[in-house]
Amino acid sequence: MWEYYGDALIAVGVLTTALLVCALHFLRSSRKRRLTPPLLIAGVGYALFLIGLVFVRGWDGLGWSLVGFSLYALGFLIYIAVATYLWFQQRRLES
C-alpha cells in the first residue's frame, strides 16, 4: 500500500505553486520565446521529481527525485533571472 508523508505533500505543494506562478507569468508575458527553455527545464524536473516520488520506490526513487528537483531548481532560477533581465531591459527602453 502506498503511504504519503507530510513532508512529501508539502514539497509537491510548494513546487506546484511555484510552477503555476511561472506558467501564469509565461502566459501573460509578451516575450515567450526567451522564457520557454527555462520553463521546459522546470517542467521536466517537476515531472521527474513526481515520478521518483510516486512510481519509483527506495534509493532509486530518491535518485529520480534528486535529479528532478535539481533540474526544477535550475530551470526555476534561470526563469527568474531571464524574467528579471527582460523586465529591466523593458524599463530601460521605456525611460
C-alpha positions, -999 to +999 in steps of 0.1 A: +000+000+000+013+035-008+018+059+020+022+096+017+041+116+043+035+152+052+069+164+040+064+149+005+030+166+002+044+199+014+073+196-012+049+188-040+026+217-030+054+242-029+069+230-063+034+230-079+026+265-067+059+279-079+055+262-113+019+275-116+031+311-108+058+308-135+033+293-160+008+321-154+036+347-158+047+329-190+011+331-204+009+368-197+044+377-210+049+391-244+084+376-248+075+339-247+104+328-269+131+336-243+111+322-214+102+288-230+135+269-223+137+276-186+100+268-181+105+235-200+135+226-179+115+233-147+086+212-161+108+183-169+124+185-134+089+186-118+078+155-138+110+136-128+105+146-092+069+133-092+080+101-109+107+095-083+083+103-055+052+083-067+063+055-090+098+045-081+105+034-046+136+031-025+170+046-032+163+047-070+132+068-063+154+091-042+178+095-071+150+103-095+136+128-071+170+144-066+177+147-103+142+161-108+145+186-081+179+197-093+165+203-128+135+220-114+156+244-093+179+251-122+150+259-145+133+280-119+164+301-112+171+306-149+134+316-154+136+342-127+169+355-140+157+358-176+123+373-165+141+399-143+166+407-171+137+412-196+119+434-171+149+456-165+155+458-202+119+469-209+121+495-182+154+509-195+139+512-230+108+530-218+127+557-199 
